Amino acid sequence: MKIKLPYLPERPEKPRTNGLAMVMDKGLGLRAAEDMVEVAGKHIDFVKLGFGTAMATGRLEDKIQFYKQHGLQPYLGGTFFEACVVRDKFNDYKKLLKKLKIETAEVSDGSIHLEAEEKAKYISDLSRDFRVLSEVGSKDSGIFIAPQKWKKLMQMELEAGAYKVIAEARESGTVGIYRPGGKPHVQLIRQILSAVDGDKIIWEAPNKAQQVYFIKLLGANVNLGNIAPDEIISLEALRLGLRGDTFFENLPESLKKQYLQFNEEGVEPEMEEEPTEEE
């Protein structure tokens, strides 16, 4: 039996275009995948078979078929795309996707360097037959991409045919849109959102604090990626405001005033001003 609680945010039903969750599958066995889908399948939209793990995964076709049968969209990680490109096997890559009956392709250049125009051509080519997720940002913490370039690349890749652009963070959440310690690049994110529709972006957010940040910034139906299989239910609780970090996000002001404890300065403890870029 479930209780119908008021003041919960509306979550769109699948198939949906926002409020998406992308799970990182780094080598789940079929039974583990079945367990994940049994308890959390309705909250998952995409399953990334991370990096090049598809080449080393047993019963790969069975697992892909299982995900698709249950309304999840599996795809091969961008590193595998890059591994094929660098070896001049792009056509074989497309043939493999069709053989596996995968409908989504990720285009990235986090490990290799691709000129923007060349990457756009790959996106345009793949978008004729597949739903393209295009990842922007480097996996190398030593490479800095200026905000203006982030905006330009995301806009260019969407125009080339990408369904969504992915803001890079790796599975560690310590590069790209985050600092080495995992804190968001606040000004970078704001700059991106000034030029790109937030619904067109999947923000990689593998850590709880990062998920909380984006839910508070953009609401319950923000698109989030690189979620661990055992964190999907916890993420859904965060979206709904049923976890301490987001508990008061959707409640009316009258209830906040009645139940929210303020500190000595009269500031809500979890809702203080965001840190500046210098911080």
Secondary structure, 3 states (H helix, E strand, C coil): CCCCCCCCCCCCCCCCCCCCEEEEECCCCHHHHHHHHHHHHHHCCEEEECCCHHHHCCCHHHHHHHHHHCCCEEEECHHHHHHHHHCCCHHHHHHHHHHCCCCEEEECCCCCCCCHHHHHHHHHHHHCCCEEEEEECCCCCCCCCCHHHHHHHHHHHHHHCCCEEEECCCCCCCCCCECCCCCECHHHHHHHHHHCCHHHEEEECCCHHHHHHHHHHHCCCCCEEEECHHHHHHHHHHHHCCCHHHCCCCCCHHHHHHHCCCCCCCCCHHHCCCCCCCC
